[in-house]
Amino acid sequence: MSQHGVGPRAITRSVAFLTAGLLAVPALAGCGSEDPSGKPLAGQDVQPAPRDRIADGGTLRWAVDSVPDTLNTFQSDADATTTRVAQAVLPSMFRMDASGRPERNPAYLESAEVVETEPKQVVLYKLNQQAVWSDGREVGAADFAAQWRALSGKDTAYWTARNAGYDRIQKIERGDSALEVRVTFSRPYADWRSLFSPLYPKDVMGTPDSFNDGARKKLKVTAGPFTVKKVDGDDEKITLARNPRWWGEPAKLSEIELRTVPRDKRASELAAGTLDLAEIDPAAARRITLAARPRSSSSPLMGPDADRSAADSLRSWAVANGSDEDAADEETVARKKLRRAAVKYARQQRALSGFEVRKSLEPAYTQLALNGAEGPLTDERVRRAVARALDRKELAQAVLKPLGLPAVPVGSHLALSGQAHYADNSGALGGQDTKEAQALLADAGWVRGGPVEEQKKEKAAGPEGEEADDTGEDDKAQHGPDPAGHLARDGKQYQRHQGGAPGAYAPRGTAAPANQEAARLAKNGKALTLRFVLPSGPGSRTLRTVADRISRMLERVGIGTEISKVSDESYFKDHIASGQYDLALYSWPATAYPATDARPVFAKPVPAADGSLNVEQNYTRVGTDQVDQLFDEAVATLDEGESRSLIRKADSRIWAAAGSIPLFQRPQLLAARKNLVNAGAFGFGTPVYEDMGFLKKGAKPASGPSAKGSSAR
């Protein structure tokens, strides 16, 4: 799933049809009177403040992952920074509110509604009469028409990443005035609000050349509170400047600098004073929280004598522990290094005390993907057994509870709590149940303690088939019972003793273990072991922790996992997208338009003309004709209640097929300078860029119930 404007996404699913008789789907949410969508589990945390308390001017230095290769959100190499720029400088007819639902953007729209349904659906947009491009031209029908022609899919000269929705438009014309735009659809389209957000000027969309190349490194014409001042690839930053032609409330900031800073360097950059706002990992969040705690002046990490106190303490330790002169010299050198590190850390902590952690939940969820294209997981009974072995609440608590965030498992593949389409449909598959998982595996023919043929160990393939990196960690850790206590690791010839645990190889003469319950499941001479592929980068520590817990849960039902850690660069391209995995963890962004955005993620793969399998974005390769039909009906139904009901039915059947298991919403942690307001953890909501800024001297942010979970507007 993805928001419009977000670049290429990455995930996996697999191919299997769930017959109606195998799994009873409970009564579906959405059929009763009670709204199952609920409320967002966590609100925004942006330090709200009214505009009259915000200073005029200043530069916000905001960390991003990269300077994007394109500023055109409709191209395949667009990324999250592309979207951030577009939100600040381009029109969006609709934006997301704090509950992740689309709301009319009054800066550009007076109104937008379906005015006709027969014989065709017609949407009438009435534009804000003050809306103008930065070159002085009015935003109007010509821009809408140019974007439709570019994204309709009819002209292959346009290198577009998607055309969903635009391919349903029949014509676009001016209404009764220059401020009205009439959009006529050839087929009904429920998600019409997803269109023209963002809207590019006709100068960008008008020709294939301008679309393909004109907006990659610059945007000459914009229509937002900011403009693109400079894209600097050498310094790896994008500078946005206040738009003098902006007709709304003037931007409080003079500039916004989007600076590329690696995630593991952000804490030190914050301490150095080169950043004001940065998304951070839990370790950095703990460090900033610790720095904000009051300390006594006698603390060696605080006060004017901090540097000298730290140095004196370390020098005393070196003298006291030196055994002779040479050893003392060596210890002194080591202590000097430690002293310098301690002094540096102390200085950074003092600097970090000027920041605070603002936290919410991202509009995205982490899932366990099960590749149903090959291996044991082609059998839906095995996939369902994996799902029933998981304690999703425990996994959510492990990640979110230490951060003080609501640890509630996600109950839908297609929306998150608070969004209109959300309902907890996990009951279609069922919760954690060890006995049920074991029964499913037995029904699929997997037997405890069955004979296992000795397999020649294969190397873990990297991007080019090479052996995976040896980083000093156990990159291919075999998770599972080791009853004999000594698996074959030293090159000696071992032999499985008759009656021993499958997968456990002991020297000749070793007695077989008595505990058959600990034995690995086997079938046709092979143990049930799944390849669990994970990224190895420093930002993936949480995923690896979750994977370890999942592996232990699977052990309890007799499923083994072999964890392979691969480079972040090859993780998706060479493993997830290509189907070289059994189990994997990754995240999907939420969307307000699941009928459009989620369909390619869960569509049933079909053979392509060249004999390959066209999976679209369904990298788990699990899909059914029934789910496809429900998506098709939902996107063509203009009755919003009926469309939501169809989406919830589709989600129930996606749960039942067990191609992917949603686990938890991702934590959203941002370090923000304490006097920065209306910015931070935005949750579902689209940022209001013109209201961001720094408090006036002596001013305080908003207080009371509105201080958390709402913006200043």
Disulfide bonds with the S-S distance in Angstrom:
none
